[in-house]
Amino acid sequence: MTPPAVDTPLFRLGAAELSRRYASGTTSPVDVAQSVLARIQALEPALAALWGLDADTALSQARASAGRWARGQPLSPLDGVPLTLKENIATAGLALPLGCAATALFPARLDAPPAARLREAGAVLLAKTTMPDWGMLTSGLSSFHRLTRNPWNLARNPGGSSAGAAAAAAAGYGPLHLGTDIGGSIRLPANWCGVVGFKPSGGRVPIQPPYVGRVAGPLTGSVEDAAWMMAVLARPDARDTTSLPPAALDWHAATTLPAEGPGAVCRGLKVGLWLDPGWGLDAQPAPLAAARAAAETLAAHGADVRAVPAFATREMADGLNLFWRMRSWLELEALAPPQRARVLPYIRDWVAAAAHFSGAQVFHGYSQIAALREAAVAASLPFDIVLSPVCPVSAPPADWASPTNDPLRAMEHIAFTVPFNMSEQPALSLPWTFDDDGMPVGVQITGRRHDDLAVLRVASALEALRGPLAQMPNLLVLKYSATE
């Protein structure tokens, strides 16, 4: 990996670089925490990416970490590295609003598995990050939080549901951010905010509560940092009864490029290029061009690239949408009427029809999960990895609930991402270029079921072959007034 420039501010340094500096004694976790907290103080009035910020506790954790590094006894390579967690990941003593003003706020009793692993590793927890109501929107719009904005353009949407995590990662709120993903909620905001978003294999990172398709994963500034985070997150926790058996995976080696250069990773690689999802919004030129360019880069270094035909259907998409609407309608109906009225109107409109769904309809909708899973696995099987757009469209206006802003067409933008939740395949959003409006555009790299390391290996090679991309223009945020 190319070393950072000498004048790179501490808040912009990656986790791997910070770990190396902590070990050498050239940088202190306290100085890093102070730099990140100053960054947050300057930008957070504009971005609204955080909830539950606790600067005093973060600095206390950083001082403890500095002492451990001074004694040569760090808890892990991530000891002292700043971290945020999506607010639906429980941490002891803090409530889980789930992005919704209707949620009853009670302190969590225990850390959820991902939070427990990162705390055991000594990472410095700065804050939780925002999400939309119940995590069911690709947006920073929430009935509980202030509107979360995209750091590249404050008038644009950061995506979601890991909205705050992606915005925080792009804005320089430290190197490590943890999101969750049930249909694209890590990769979609990573794509629009220009950061790396890794959805690991289903069950690779223990989570609580588990749910079909649901995973936790990193949002970071580099593929290397995502791998370092996975080395901690993938440790076992018996509380997740759906988790994979423990596996001795060398996460760090996955992003160590061969001595002959990143192109060596590409030689002989079987790559599928998937440009037609079979349903949903028509893909705009920029995401299609990005996926093609990434495929051409791999081919230029010896990969065998072949087209992947559309494999999902409208019936699959509608069935999944119906099942999710019923799930959220049951949550809505469980609330007292005054609470129900506090849920975001878009969500209420999206679930309204579920009141009249029959048991047969819901069963058929649920059955489409298996159909989508089988189709995705079969389409991917001939290839080592599949390249595709992440999202067919660019980020919409900041206050839109989704790219269509229409609750009756709420899922039309997730056709490239949701199949791999249902199939439990690892998939990563890698920043690749910018569109004509200067907004980031990523590519999705998907592996076979449980082959997380292959995704990280190819992503790391592509990241190196792509070369550096621009960082967020700081003045854009600093000029913004939250009252405007």
C-alpha positions in Angstrom: 0.0 0.0 0.0 1.3 3.5 -0.8 2.2 5.3 2.4 0.1 8.4 3.1 1.6 11.8 2.4 3.6 13.4 5.2 1.0 16.2 5.6 -2.0 13.8 5.8 -4.0 14.8 8.9 -4.4 12.2 11.6 -8.2 12.0 11.1 -7.5 10.8 7.5 -5.1 8.0 8.3 -6.2 4.4 7.9 -6.4 1.8 10.6 -3.4 -0.1 9.3 -1.3 3.0 9.1 -2.3 4.1 12.6 -1.5 0.6 14.0 2.0 0.8 12.5 2.5 4.3 14.0 1.2 3.2 17.4 3.6 0.3 17.4 6.6 2.5 16.5 5.6 5.2 19.0 5.5 8.0 16.4 1.7 8.7 16.9 -0.5 8.5 20.0 -4.1 7.2 20.1 -4.9 10.3 22.2 -3.6 12.7 19.4 -5.6 10.7 16.8 -8.8 10.8 18.9 -8.4 14.6 19.4 -8.0 15.1 15.7 -11.0 13.1 14.8 -13.1 14.8 17.5 -12.1 18.2 16.1 -13.1 17.0 12.6 -16.5 15.9 13.9 -17.0 19.2 15.8 -16.3 21.1 12.5 -18.4 19.1 10.1 -21.2 17.4 12.1 -23.5 20.4 12.2 -23.7 20.0 8.4 -23.6 16.2 8.0 -25.7 14.9 11.0 -24.1 11.5 10.7 -23.7 10.7 14.4 -25.8 9.9 17.4 -24.7 9.3 21.0 -21.3 11.0 20.6 -19.3 10.7 23.8 -16.1 12.6 23.5 -15.0 12.3 27.1 -15.4 8.5 27.1 -13.6 8.3 23.8 -10.6 10.2 25.1 -10.5 8.0 28.2 -10.4 4.9 26.0 -7.7 6.5 23.9 -5.6 7.3 27.0 -5.9 3.7 28.1 -4.9 2.5 24.7 -1.8 4.7 24.7 -0.8 3.2 28.0 -1.1 -0.3 26.5 1.0 0.5 23.4 3.6 2.2 25.6 3.9 -1.1 27.6 4.0 -3.2 24.5 0.7 -4.8 25.4 -1.9 -3.7 22.8 -5.1 -5.7 22.8 -5.0 -6.1 19.0 -3.6 -4.2 16.0 -6.8 -2.1 16.2 -6.2 -1.0 19.7 -6.7 2.8 19.9 -8.1 3.1 16.4 -11.3 5.4 16.2 -14.5 3.6 15.5 -18.2 4.3 14.9 -21.1 1.7 15.1 -24.4 1.9 13.3 -27.0 2.7 16.0 -28.9 -0.6 15.6 -25.8 -2.5 16.9 -26.3 -2.6 20.6 -23.8 -1.2 23.1 -24.3 -1.7 26.8 -26.0 1.3 28.4 -27.2 3.0 25.2 -30.6 2.8 23.7 -31.3 1.6 20.1 -33.7 4.1 18.4 -33.6 2.1 15.1 -33.9 5.5 13.4 -37.5 5.8 14.4 -39.2 8.3 16.6 -41.7 5.7 17.7 -39.1 3.4 19.3 -39.3 3.1 23.1 -35.8 4.0 24.3 -34.3 1.6 26.9 -30.6 1.1 27.5 -29.2 -2.0 26.0 -28.1 -4.6 28.5 -25.1 -6.1 26.6 -22.9 -5.3 23.6 -24.1 -7.0 20.4 -21.5 -9.5 19.1 -19.8 -7.0 16.6 -19.6 -4.3 19.3 -18.2 -6.8 21.8 -15.4 -8.0 19.4 -14.3 -4.4 18.6 -14.4 -3.4 22.2 -12.3 -6.4 23.1 -9.8 -5.3 20.4 -9.4 -1.9 22.1 -10.9 0.2 19.3 -12.0 3.6 20.5 -15.8 4.0 20.2 -16.6 7.6 19.3 -20.3 7.4 18.6 -23.2 5.6 16.9 -24.1 6.5 13.3 -27.6 7.4 12.0 -30.0 5.3 10.0 -33.5 5.7 8.6 -36.6 4.3 10.2 -36.1 0.5 10.9 -33.3 0.5 8.4 -35.8 0.1 5.5 -34.7 3.1 3.3 -31.7 3.8 1.1 -31.6 7.3 2.6 -30.4 9.5 5.4 -34.1 10.5 6.1 -35.3 9.5 9.6 -38.1 10.4 11.9 -35.7 10.3 14.9 -32.4 11.8 13.6 -31.7 15.0 11.7 -31.4 14.6 8.0 -28.0 13.0 7.2 -26.3 14.4 4.1 -23.7 13.3 1.6 -20.3 14.9 2.2 -19.6 15.2 -1.5 -22.7 17.3 -2.0 -24.8 18.4 0.9 -27.9 18.6 -1.3 -27.6 14.9 -2.2 -28.5 11.7 -0.4 -25.8 9.6 1.4 -27.7 6.4 0.8 -28.7 3.9 3.5 -29.6 2.4 5.6 -26.0 2.7 6.9 -26.4 6.4 6.1 -24.4 7.9 8.9 -21.6 5.3 8.7 -20.9 6.0 5.0 -21.1 9.8 5.5 -18.8 9.5 8.5 -16.3 7.4 6.6 -16.2 9.8 3.7 -16.0 12.9 5.9 -12.9 11.6 7.8 -14.6 10.8 11.2 -11.8 8.2 11.7 -11.0 5.1 9.7 -13.4 2.4 11.0 -17.2 2.3 10.6 -19.5 -0.6 11.1 -22.8 -0.9 9.2 -25.5 -3.5 8.5 -26.9 -4.8 5.3 -30.0 -6.7 4.5 -30.5 -5.6 0.8 -27.7 -3.3 0.1 -27.5 -1.1 3.2 -23.7 -1.2 3.4 -22.8 -1.2 -0.4 -25.4 1.4 -1.5 -24.3 4.2 0.8 -20.6 3.3 0.3 -21.2 3.7 -3.4 -22.8 7.1 -3.2 -20.3 8.4 -0.5 -17.1 7.1 -2.3 -15.9 4.6 0.4 -15.3 0.9 0.6 -18.3 -1.1 1.9 -17.9 -4.8 2.5 -20.9 -7.1 3.0 -19.3 -10.4 4.2 -20.8 -13.8 3.7 -24.0 -14.4 5.6 -23.0 -15.7 9.0 -19.4 -14.7 8.8 -19.8 -11.9 11.3 -22.0 -13.0 14.3 -24.8 -10.6 14.8 -27.8 -10.2 17.1 -30.6 -10.5 16.3 -29.9 -12.5 13.2 -32.4 -12.3 10.3 -32.5 -13.7 6.8 -30.0 -11.8 4.6 -28.8 -9.6 7.5 -25.1 -9.0 8.0 -22.7 -6.5 9.7 -19.7 -5.3 7.8 -17.1 -2.5 7.4 -17.3 0.9 5.8 -13.7 2.2 5.4 -11.4 4.3 3.3 -9.5 1.3 1.9 -9.8 -2.4 1.3 -6.9 -3.0 3.6 -8.8 -1.4 6.5 -11.9 -3.5 5.8 -9.8 -6.6 6.0 -8.2 -5.6 9.3 -11.7 -4.9 10.7 -12.9 -8.3 9.5 -10.0 -10.0 11.4 -11.7 -8.9 14.6 -15.4 -9.1 13.5 -15.3 -12.7 12.2 -14.5 -14.2 15.6 -17.2 -16.6 16.9 -20.1 -15.7 19.2 -22.6 -18.4 20.2 -25.4 -15.8 20.5 -25.8 -15.9 16.7 -27.4 -19.3 16.0 -27.1 -18.7 12.3 -23.3 -17.9 12.2 -20.8 -19.9 10.2 -18.4 -22.2 12.0 -15.1 -20.5 13.0 -12.6 -20.5 10.2 -8.9 -19.8 10.2 -8.9 -17.1 7.5 -5.9 -14.9 6.9 -7.7 -11.6 6.5 -4.4 -9.6 6.4 -2.8 -11.7 3.7 -5.9 -11.2 1.5 -4.9 -7.6 0.9 -1.1 -8.1 0.7 -0.3 -7.7 -3.0 2.2 -10.0 -4.7 5.7 -8.8 -5.2 5.2 -8.8 -9.0 2.4 -6.2 -8.6 -1.4 -6.2 -8.4 -1.8 -7.4 -12.0 -0.6 -10.8 -10.9 -3.9 -11.3 -9.0 -5.8 -11.0 -12.2 -4.0 -13.6 -14.3 -6.3 -16.5 -15.0 -9.2 -15.0 -13.0 -12.6 -16.0 -14.2 -14.7 -12.8 -14.1 -18.4 -12.4 -14.8 -19.6 -9.0 -15.9 -23.3 -8.5 -14.9 -24.9 -5.4 -16.3 -28.6 -6.4 -16.5 -30.2 -7.3 -13.2 -33.5 -8.4 -14.8 -35.7 -5.8 -13.0 -35.7 -2.4 -11.4 -34.5 1.0 -12.6 -32.6 1.3 -15.8 -28.9 1.7 -15.2 -27.5 5.2 -15.9 -24.4 5.5 -18.1 -21.9 6.2 -15.3 -22.4 3.0 -13.2 -22.4 0.9 -16.4 -19.3 2.6 -17.6 -17.6 2.1 -14.2 -18.4 -1.7 -14.2 -17.1 -2.1 -17.8 -13.9 -0.1 -17.0 -13.2 -2.3 -14.0 -13.7 -5.4 -16.1 -11.4 -4.1 -18.8 -8.8 -3.4 -16.2 -8.9 -7.0 -15.0 -8.9 -8.3 -18.6 -5.9 -6.1 -19.5 -4.0 -8.0 -16.8 -5.0 -11.5 -17.8 -8.5 -12.1 -16.5 -11.1 -14.0 -18.6 -14.2 -11.7 -18.6 -17.5 -13.0 -19.8 -21.1 -11.6 -19.6 -23.5 -12.8 -16.9 -27.1 -12.7 -18.2 -30.0 -11.4 -16.2 -31.0 -14.0 -13.6 -33.5 -12.3 -11.3 -37.2 -11.8 -12.1 -39.9 -9.3 -11.3 -41.7 -12.1 -9.4 -38.7 -12.5 -7.1 -38.4 -8.8 -6.5 -42.1 -8.4 -5.8 -42.2 -11.4 -3.6 -39.4 -10.1 -1.4 -40.9 -6.7 -1.3 -44.3 -8.1 -0.2 -42.6 -10.2 2.6 -40.7 -7.2 3.9 -43.8 -5.0 3.9 -45.6 -7.6 6.0 -42.7 -7.7 8.4 -42.7 -3.9 8.9 -46.5 -3.7 9.0 -46.5 -6.1 11.9 -44.0 -3.9 13.7 -46.2 -0.9 12.9 -49.4 -2.5 14.1 -47.8 -3.5 17.4 -47.4 0.2 18.3 -50.0 2.3 20.1 -51.7 4.8 17.7 -49.8 7.8 19.0 -46.5 6.0 18.4 -47.6 4.8 15.0 -48.2 8.3 13.9 -44.5 9.1 14.6 -43.2 6.6 12.1 -42.0 8.2 8.9 -45.0 8.7 6.5 -43.1 7.0 3.6 -42.8 3.8 5.7 -46.4 3.9 6.7 -47.5 4.3 3.1 -45.1 1.5 2.0 -46.5 -1.0 4.5 -50.2 0.0 4.3 -51.2 -2.6 1.7 -49.9 -5.4 3.9 -53.0 -5.1 6.1 -54.8 -6.9 3.4 -52.2 -9.5 2.4 -53.4 -13.1 2.7 -51.3 -15.9 4.2 -50.9 -17.4 0.8 -49.5 -14.2 -0.5 -47.0 -13.9 2.3 -45.9 -17.5 1.9 -45.4 -17.0 -1.8 -43.4 -13.8 -1.1 -41.2 -15.6 1.3 -40.6 -18.4 -1.1 -39.1 -16.0 -3.6 -36.1 -15.6 -1.2 -35.1 -19.2 -2.0 -35.8 -18.6 -5.7 -33.5 -15.6 -5.8 -30.9 -17.3 -3.7 -30.7 -20.3 -6.1 -30.6 -18.0 -9.2 -27.8 -15.9 -7.8 -25.7 -18.9 -6.8 -26.2 -20.6 -10.2 -25.3 -17.4 -12.1 -22.1 -16.8 -10.1 -20.9 -20.4 -10.0 -18.8 -20.3 -13.3 -16.8 -17.4 -12.1 -14.3 -16.5 -9.4 -15.9 -13.1 -9.0 -18.7 -11.2 -10.6 -18.4 -7.4 -11.4 -21.5 -5.2 -11.6 -22.7 -1.7 -10.8 -23.7 -1.2 -7.2 -26.7 0.9 -7.9 -28.2 1.8 -11.2 -28.6 5.5 -10.4 -26.7 8.4 -8.7 -27.7 9.8 -5.3 -31.1 11.6 -5.3 -31.9 14.7 -3.4 -30.9 14.6 0.3 -34.5 14.6 1.6 -35.8 11.8 -0.6 -36.6 8.5 1.0 -35.4 6.5 -2.0 -34.2 7.1 -5.5 -37.8 7.0 -6.8 -39.2 8.7 -3.7 -42.3 6.6 -4.3 -43.3 4.0 -1.6 -45.0 1.9 -4.2 -41.6 1.6 -6.1 -39.4 1.5 -3.0 -37.1 -1.3 -4.0 -36.4 -0.5 -7.6 -32.8 0.5 -7.0 -31.5 -2.6 -5.1 -31.6 -5.1 -8.0 -27.8 -5.4 -8.1 -27.3 -5.8 -4.4 -30.2 -7.7 -2.8 -29.6 -11.0 -4.6 -26.4 -11.5 -2.7 -28.0 -10.9 0.6 -30.4 -13.7 -0.1 -27.6 -16.0 -1.5 -25.3 -15.1 1.4 -22.4 -14.3 -1.0 -19.7 -11.8 0.0 -19.9 -8.5 -2.0 -17.9 -5.3 -1.8 -18.5 -1.8 -3.2 -15.2 -0.3 -4.4 -15.0 3.4 -5.3 -14.0 3.7 -9.0 -14.7 7.1 -10.5 -17.0 10.1 -10.5 -20.0 11.0 -12.6 -20.6 14.3 -14.5 -21.8 15.9 -11.3 -18.7 15.0 -9.4 -20.4 12.3 -7.3 -18.6 9.0 -6.5 -19.5 5.9 -8.6 -18.4 2.5 -7.3 -18.3 -1.1 -8.7 -19.6 -4.2 -6.9 -17.3 -7.2 -6.6 -19.1 -10.4 -5.6 -17.6 -13.8 -4.8 -18.8 -17.3 -4.5 -20.6 -18.3 -1.2 -18.2 -18.0 1.7 -15.2 -16.9 -0.4 -14.7 -13.6 1.4 -11.0 -13.6 0.9 -11.3 -13.8 -2.9 -13.4 -10.6 -2.9 -10.9 -8.7 -0.8 -8.0 -10.0 -2.8 -9.5 -8.8 -6.1 -10.8 -5.6 -4.6 -7.3 -4.8 -3.3 -5.8 -5.5 -6.7 -8.4 -3.3 -8.5 -7.9 -0.6 -5.9 -4.2 -0.5 -6.6 -4.7 -0.7 -10.4 -7.3 2.1 -10.2 -4.9 4.5 -8.5 -5.7 7.2 -6.0 -9.1 9.0 -6.1 -9.8 12.5 -4.8 -10.8 12.9 -1.2 -13.8 14.8 -0.2 -13.6 18.6 -0.8 -13.4 19.9 2.7 -14.5 23.5 2.0 -17.9 22.2 0.6 -18.9 21.2 4.1 -17.1 23.9 6.0 -19.0 26.6 4.2 -22.4 25.0 4.9 -24.6 26.4 7.6 -27.0 23.9 9.3 -29.6 26.7 9.4 -29.7 27.2 5.7 
